[in-house]
């Protein structure tokens, strides 16, 4: 079984002929169990702008008030999730869309900024329950998961980081690999030098690099998710979304955290 995170700037809006989804469908038809976790930050930003809702960020986290949460939930669970499900089904894969709220798959607590800032409906994952995911896998379905969790009080949805969600799910499932697909083939030691890709990191090295100025904000949560999964004996790959990216990652064209 592999857990794949796909989203953000790397995800095509149309998904027509998407190489990552085509590879996932081929792997699934070949008998591989796959769990797909998706993001959608750019589309959320666009939907908020269309409605005149200002986006504020603290340490890279979108401050999420009630209006922002409503738009976020609609875009992630309604628009993007179902678009991916349709795309996979058109490729011959029977996919099932859900959010982390369903069956309390992801339960989160409120997250605050480093200086105690109130981030609103933003959470960090507290517990993961994979019963629903495992039921879908047993039925030969491919779960497609939107990264919204339910608050510990069960009263509200909380927006959680998609990389962290994928890493936490991979850890509990004890997946054979966590794949974090992005718009670069490897983590870059120098973000302005495409030839400075890093082939392999230990969890300790990945944690240190994530704290450095060379690690840009969008890469930091991927490294932290990869580190947490690797510490739980789940090899984690940060790779591109080009054709055959997962097969190439397993053959070394990725940053492996292990």
Buried (B, 14 or more C-beta within 10 A) or exposed (E): BBBBBBBBEBBBEEBEEBBBBBBBBBBBEEEBBBBBBBBBBBBBBEBBEEEEBEEEEBEEBBBBBEEBBBBBBEBBBEBBBBBBBEBBBEBEBEBBBBBBBBBBBBBBBBBBEEEEBEBBBBBBBBBBBBEBBBEBBEEEBBBBBBBBBBBBEEEBBBBBBBBBBBBBBBBBBEBBBBBBBBEBBBBBBEBEEEEEBBEEBEBEBBBBBBEEEBBEEBBBBBBBBBBBBBBBEBBBBBBBBBEBBBEBBBEEBBBBBB
